[in-house]
Amino acid sequence: MNLAFIPSPAAGEIHLGPIPLRGYALCIIIGVFVAVWYGNKRWIARGGKPGTVADIAVWAVPFGLVGGRLYHVVTDYQLYFSEGKNWVNAFKIWEGGLGIWGAVALGAVGAWIGCRRRGIPLPAWADAMAPALVIAQAIGRWGNWFNQELYGRATDLPWALKITKGDEPGLYHPTFLYESLWCLGVAAVIVWADRRFKLGHGRVFALYVALYCAGRGWIEYMRIDDAHHILGLRLNVWTAIIIFVLAVVYFVLSSRLRPGREEIVEPDREGADAGADAKDAKDAGEKKDVKAEEAEASKKSEGATEVKAEAADSKKADLKKADGEKADGEDVKDEAGSAKKS
């Protein structure tokens, strides 16, 4: 009998008085606030202005949550759309189910929108945020502990996780804890590397992605929850391998093409907003000019067609007139011949 183990919470909720709060949602909320706070400190230290990280997070966080949920629902569609399942549960994000790959991908789109409006380059902002993001992941993983989900194979190790829910209660590898500790280690490594080598142009973010994927690969391999397999490996293992390779390639190429760290020159908030609006207006104006040119060209084309039609009609009229004159001449000639015979 194993006397040492990590207990699981009896319920996935924390009650604040009469208000129930899902532990999974609480972990995500805490992670977001910690990421914004620490990311803001790093952004200021790299030459940015206070408040910029929060402004961009307004775009990045909702996009990231939607992307994470979409990835989970698409890759585990059988949980929501197979026979006997309720598709409405796909919207119940508080019950767990966020894919980090989708969260980072769509979150980057939201961050790009925010960076564009603030007039700053996305890679510079991503470098400042990289350690903050992976710390947020470390916190967010504890949501799996509250939900008693995504654990590993059975084990009798002293740090085994005691699962009381599901079909087979017992002691299992606490993969949520492994990933949480791995993420904290990744944060420490990329902060050190950033200070030691003055990384820039997106390389801190690429290093974060590569190191996270390296850990996610072996941790994912330990999990026993339902998953799609390709050539004997779980889908998320393949995803980790592919993204790891892409991150390493970007890191190497960026180091050769753009060595060193870029200088952050952040415009005033009003100027950045005005610049973004001006760019949008310029793009709209260019589109309007293109449409006007197309309309004018179409009008000219129609005019040319009408001229050609008029010319063709005129030519037909001339030919008809010539045929008429020729016919009249032949009639006169016939009459003259008849008179001569008489």
C-alpha positions as CSV (number, residue, x, y, z in Angstrom):
1,M,0.0,0.0,0.0
2,N,1.4,3.4,-1.0
3,L,1.1,5.8,1.9
4,A,2.6,8.8,0.1
5,F,0.7,10.4,-2.8
6,I,-0.6,13.7,-4.0
7,P,-4.3,14.0,-3.2
8,S,-6.9,15.3,-5.7
9,P,-9.5,17.9,-4.7
10,A,-12.8,16.5,-3.8
11,A,-14.5,19.0,-6.1
12,G,-13.4,21.1,-9.0
13,E,-14.9,24.3,-7.5
14,I,-13.8,26.9,-5.0
15,H,-16.7,28.7,-3.2
16,L,-16.3,32.4,-2.5
17,G,-19.2,32.7,-0.1
18,P,-22.3,31.8,-2.2
19,I,-20.4,32.1,-5.5
20,P,-18.9,28.9,-7.0
21,L,-15.7,29.4,-9.0
22,R,-14.3,26.6,-11.1
23,G,-10.7,25.8,-10.2
24,Y,-9.8,25.4,-13.9
25,A,-11.0,28.9,-14.7
26,L,-9.3,30.3,-11.6
27,C,-6.0,28.9,-12.7
28,I,-6.4,30.5,-16.1
29,I,-7.3,33.9,-14.7
30,I,-4.4,33.9,-12.3
31,G,-2.1,32.8,-15.1
32,V,-3.3,35.7,-17.3
33,F,-2.7,38.3,-14.6
34,V,0.7,37.0,-13.7
35,A,1.7,37.0,-17.4
36,V,0.6,40.6,-17.9
37,W,2.3,41.7,-14.7
38,Y,5.6,40.0,-15.4
39,G,5.5,40.7,-19.2
40,N,5.0,44.4,-18.4
41,K,8.1,44.4,-16.2
42,R,10.2,42.8,-19.0
43,W,8.8,45.1,-21.7
44,I,9.7,48.2,-19.6
45,A,13.2,46.8,-19.0
46,R,13.7,46.3,-22.7
47,G,12.8,50.0,-23.4
48,G,9.0,49.8,-23.8
49,K,6.4,51.9,-22.1
50,P,4.2,50.9,-19.2
51,G,0.7,49.7,-20.1
52,T,1.5,48.5,-23.5
53,V,1.5,44.8,-22.6
54,A,-2.0,45.2,-21.0
55,D,-3.2,47.0,-24.1
56,I,-2.1,44.2,-26.4
57,A,-3.3,41.5,-24.0
58,V,-6.8,42.8,-24.5
59,W,-6.5,41.4,-28.0
60,A,-4.3,38.4,-27.4
61,V,-6.1,36.8,-24.5
62,P,-9.5,36.4,-26.0
63,F,-8.0,35.2,-29.3
64,G,-5.8,32.8,-27.4
65,L,-8.7,31.3,-25.4
66,V,-10.8,30.9,-28.6
67,G,-7.8,29.3,-30.4
68,G,-7.1,27.0,-27.5
69,R,-10.7,25.8,-27.3
70,L,-11.0,25.4,-31.1
71,Y,-7.9,23.2,-31.2
72,H,-9.1,21.0,-28.4
73,V,-12.6,20.6,-29.9
74,V,-11.3,19.9,-33.4
75,T,-8.6,17.3,-32.3
76,D,-11.0,15.7,-29.8
77,Y,-14.2,16.1,-31.7
78,Q,-15.5,12.6,-30.6
79,L,-16.0,14.1,-27.1
80,Y,-18.6,16.5,-28.4
81,F,-20.0,15.3,-31.7
82,S,-20.1,11.5,-31.6
83,E,-23.2,9.5,-30.9
84,G,-24.6,10.1,-27.5
85,K,-22.6,13.3,-26.9
86,N,-24.0,16.8,-26.5
87,W,-22.3,19.3,-28.9
88,V,-23.3,22.2,-26.5
89,N,-20.5,21.0,-24.2
90,A,-18.0,22.2,-26.7
91,F,-18.7,25.7,-25.4
92,K,-18.2,24.8,-21.7
93,I,-14.6,25.9,-21.5
94,W,-14.7,26.0,-17.7
95,E,-15.0,22.2,-17.7
96,G,-11.5,22.0,-19.1
97,G,-10.1,21.5,-22.6
98,L,-7.6,24.1,-24.0
99,G,-5.0,23.2,-26.6
100,I,-1.8,25.2,-26.1
101,W,-1.0,25.0,-29.9
102,G,-4.2,26.7,-30.8
103,A,-3.9,29.2,-28.0
104,V,-0.5,30.3,-29.1
105,A,-1.4,30.4,-32.8
106,L,-4.6,32.4,-32.6
107,G,-3.3,34.4,-29.6
108,A,-0.4,35.5,-31.9
109,V,-3.0,36.9,-34.3
110,G,-4.6,38.9,-31.6
111,A,-1.2,40.1,-30.4
112,W,-0.3,41.1,-34.0
113,I,-3.5,43.3,-34.1
114,G,-2.6,44.9,-30.8
115,C,1.0,45.5,-31.8
116,R,0.0,47.0,-35.1
117,R,-2.3,49.4,-33.3
118,R,0.5,50.3,-30.9
119,G,3.0,50.7,-33.7
120,I,5.5,48.1,-32.3
121,P,7.0,45.0,-33.9
122,L,5.4,41.7,-32.8
123,P,8.7,39.8,-32.4
124,A,10.0,42.4,-29.8
125,W,6.8,42.1,-27.8
126,A,6.8,38.3,-28.1
127,D,10.4,38.2,-26.7
128,A,9.4,40.2,-23.7
129,M,6.3,38.0,-23.1
130,A,7.9,34.6,-23.6
131,P,8.9,33.9,-20.0
132,A,5.6,35.3,-18.7
133,L,3.6,33.1,-21.0
134,V,5.4,29.9,-20.0
135,I,4.9,30.8,-16.3
136,A,1.2,31.3,-17.0
137,Q,1.2,27.8,-18.5
138,A,2.8,26.4,-15.4
139,I,-0.1,28.0,-13.3
140,G,-2.8,27.0,-15.8
141,R,-1.8,23.3,-15.7
142,W,-3.0,23.1,-12.1
143,G,-6.5,23.4,-13.6
144,N,-6.1,19.8,-14.7
145,W,-5.5,18.9,-11.0
146,F,-8.8,20.5,-10.0
147,N,-10.6,18.5,-12.8
148,Q,-8.7,15.3,-12.2
149,E,-7.8,15.0,-15.9
150,L,-4.9,14.4,-18.2
151,Y,-2.9,12.2,-15.9
152,G,-0.3,9.6,-16.8
153,R,0.1,5.9,-16.4
154,A,-0.4,4.1,-13.2
155,T,2.5,4.3,-10.7
156,D,3.4,3.6,-7.1
157,L,5.9,6.4,-6.8
158,P,5.7,8.6,-3.7
159,W,4.5,11.6,-5.7
160,A,1.8,9.6,-7.5
161,L,-1.5,11.4,-8.0
162,K,-4.6,9.9,-6.4
163,I,-7.5,9.9,-8.8
164,T,-10.9,9.4,-7.3
165,K,-13.1,10.1,-10.3
166,G,-13.5,8.2,-13.6
167,D,-13.7,4.5,-14.4
168,E,-10.5,3.4,-12.7
169,P,-9.7,5.3,-9.5
170,G,-6.1,4.8,-8.4
171,L,-2.6,6.3,-8.4
172,Y,-1.2,7.8,-11.6
173,H,1.7,9.9,-12.8
174,P,0.9,13.6,-12.1
175,T,1.7,14.8,-15.7
176,F,0.1,18.2,-14.9
177,L,2.8,18.6,-12.2
178,Y,5.6,17.4,-14.5
179,E,4.6,20.0,-17.1
180,S,4.1,22.7,-14.6
181,L,7.7,22.2,-13.2
182,W,9.0,21.9,-16.8
183,C,7.5,25.2,-17.7
184,L,9.1,26.9,-14.7
185,G,12.4,25.5,-15.7
186,V,11.9,26.8,-19.3
187,A,11.1,30.2,-17.9
188,A,14.4,30.2,-15.9
189,V,16.5,29.1,-18.9
190,I,15.1,31.6,-21.4
191,V,15.5,34.5,-18.9
192,W,19.1,33.5,-18.4
193,A,19.7,33.1,-22.1
194,D,18.1,36.4,-22.9
195,R,20.4,38.2,-20.4
196,R,23.5,36.3,-21.4
197,F,23.2,36.5,-25.2
198,K,21.0,39.6,-25.6
199,L,18.5,37.7,-27.8
200,G,16.1,39.6,-30.0
201,H,14.0,39.6,-33.1
202,G,11.8,36.8,-31.8
203,R,14.5,34.4,-30.7
204,V,13.5,34.4,-27.0
205,F,10.0,33.4,-28.1
206,A,11.5,30.7,-30.5
207,L,13.6,29.3,-27.6
208,Y,10.6,29.2,-25.4
209,V,8.6,27.3,-28.0
210,A,11.4,24.8,-28.7
211,L,12.1,24.1,-25.0
212,Y,8.4,23.7,-24.2
213,C,7.9,21.3,-27.1
214,A,10.9,19.2,-26.0
215,G,9.2,18.7,-22.6
216,R,5.7,18.4,-23.9
217,G,6.8,15.5,-26.2
218,W,7.9,13.2,-23.4
219,I,5.1,14.3,-21.0
220,E,2.5,13.7,-23.7
221,Y,3.9,10.2,-24.3
222,M,3.1,9.3,-20.6
223,R,-0.6,10.3,-20.8
224,I,-3.3,7.7,-21.1
225,D,-6.4,9.8,-22.0
226,D,-8.1,9.2,-25.3
227,A,-6.2,10.7,-28.2
228,H,-5.7,10.3,-32.0
229,H,-2.6,8.4,-33.0
230,I,-0.5,8.6,-36.1
231,L,2.1,5.9,-36.7
232,G,1.9,4.8,-33.1
233,L,2.4,8.3,-31.6
234,R,-0.2,10.6,-30.1
235,L,-1.2,13.6,-32.3
236,N,0.2,16.1,-29.8
237,V,3.5,14.3,-29.8
238,W,3.8,14.8,-33.6
239,T,2.6,18.4,-33.2
240,A,5.4,19.0,-30.6
241,I,8.0,17.5,-32.9
242,I,7.0,19.6,-35.9
243,I,6.8,22.9,-34.0
244,F,10.1,22.1,-32.2
245,V,11.8,21.8,-35.6
246,L,10.2,25.0,-36.9
247,A,11.2,26.9,-33.8
248,V,14.8,25.7,-34.0
249,V,15.0,26.6,-37.8
250,Y,13.7,30.1,-37.0
251,F,16.2,30.6,-34.2
252,V,19.1,29.6,-36.3
253,L,18.1,31.7,-39.4
254,S,17.2,34.7,-37.3
255,S,20.6,34.6,-35.5
256,R,22.4,34.7,-38.9
257,L,20.2,37.2,-40.6
258,R,19.5,39.6,-37.7
259,P,22.0,39.2,-34.9
260,G,21.8,41.1,-31.7
261,R,18.7,42.7,-30.1
262,E,16.5,45.4,-31.7
263,E,16.0,48.7,-30.1
264,I,12.4,49.3,-29.0
265,V,11.2,52.7,-30.1
266,E,7.6,52.9,-29.0
267,P,5.4,55.8,-30.2
268,D,3.0,57.6,-27.9
269,R,-0.3,55.9,-27.5
270,E,-2.2,58.7,-29.3
271,G,0.3,58.7,-32.1
272,A,0.2,55.0,-32.5
273,D,-3.6,55.0,-32.6
274,A,-3.6,57.8,-35.1
275,G,-1.0,56.0,-37.1
276,A,-3.0,52.8,-37.1
277,D,-6.2,54.7,-38.1
278,A,-4.2,56.6,-40.8
279,K,-2.9,53.4,-42.2
280,D,-6.4,51.9,-42.2
281,A,-7.7,55.0,-43.9
282,K,-4.8,54.9,-46.4
283,D,-5.6,51.2,-47.2
284,A,-9.3,52.1,-47.5
285,G,-8.4,55.0,-49.7
286,E,-6.1,52.9,-51.9
287,K,-8.9,50.3,-52.3
288,K,-11.3,53.2,-53.1
289,D,-8.9,54.5,-55.7
290,V,-8.5,51.1,-57.2
291,K,-12.3,50.7,-57.4
292,A,-12.6,54.1,-59.0
293,E,-9.9,53.3,-61.5
294,E,-11.6,50.0,-62.3
295,A,-15.0,51.8,-62.7
296,E,-13.4,54.4,-65.0
297,A,-11.7,51.7,-67.0
298,S,-15.0,49.9,-67.3
299,K,-16.7,53.1,-68.4
300,K,-14.0,53.8,-71.0
301,S,-14.4,50.2,-72.2
302,E,-18.1,50.6,-72.5
303,G,-17.5,53.9,-74.4
304,A,-15.1,52.3,-76.7
305,T,-17.6,49.5,-77.3
306,E,-20.3,52.0,-78.1
307,V,-18.0,53.8,-80.5
308,K,-17.2,50.6,-82.2
309,A,-20.9,49.7,-82.5
310,E,-21.6,53.2,-84.0
311,A,-18.8,52.8,-86.4
312,A,-20.1,49.3,-87.4
313,D,-23.6,50.7,-87.8
314,S,-22.3,53.6,-89.9
315,K,-20.3,51.2,-92.1
316,K,-23.4,49.0,-92.6
317,A,-25.4,52.1,-93.6
318,D,-22.7,53.1,-96.1
319,L,-22.7,49.6,-97.6
320,K,-26.5,49.6,-97.8
321,K,-26.4,53.0,-99.5
322,A,-23.8,51.9,-101.9
323,D,-25.9,48.8,-102.7
324,G,-28.9,51.0,-103.3
325,E,-27.0,53.3,-105.6
326,K,-25.7,50.3,-107.5
327,A,-29.2,48.9,-107.9
328,D,-30.5,52.2,-109.2
329,G,-27.7,52.4,-111.7
330,E,-28.5,48.9,-113.0
331,D,-32.2,49.9,-113.3
332,V,-31.3,53.0,-115.4
333,K,-29.1,50.9,-117.6
334,D,-31.9,48.4,-118.2
335,E,-34.3,51.1,-119.1
336,A,-31.9,52.6,-121.5
337,G,-31.4,49.2,-123.2
338,S,-35.1,48.7,-123.5
339,A,-35.5,52.2,-125.1
340,K,-32.8,51.4,-127.6
341,K,-34.5,48.2,-128.7
342,S,-37.7,50.0,-129.2
